[in-house]
């Protein structure tokens, strides 16, 4: 079950995630030039995922061109954060990869 806690917070419980499965979640980003995206990644057992990678992809809504903007990694608390420069004609995808350890 995916639930919204606050209007700007989305929680996907680790117990809902299955290995090798893709999940699509849609959110509308406020009309700003830049926005801070931050969160905490949890493992299926509820523990914080240390060293997980988050890939940030920009998809052009007009022609579906995909550009990988970069990657960020979770810290020792499972937390991550990055500043996103918002393009009003784009959709953003975030892929989470489990740590290699």
WOFENJO-V795929 format. One record per helix or strand. SS is the DSSP state (2 for helix, 1 for strand). FROM is the first residue (numbers start at 1). LEN is the number of residues. If there is no record, write none. Layout:
BEGIN
ss=SS from=FROM len=LEN
ss=SS from=FROM len=LEN
END
This chain:
BEGIN
ss=1 from=2 len=5
ss=1 from=9 len=4
ss=2 from=14 len=3
ss=1 from=34 len=7
ss=1 from=42 len=1
ss=1 from=48 len=1
ss=1 from=53 len=8
ss=1 from=66 len=8
ss=1 from=79 len=7
ss=1 from=90 len=8
END
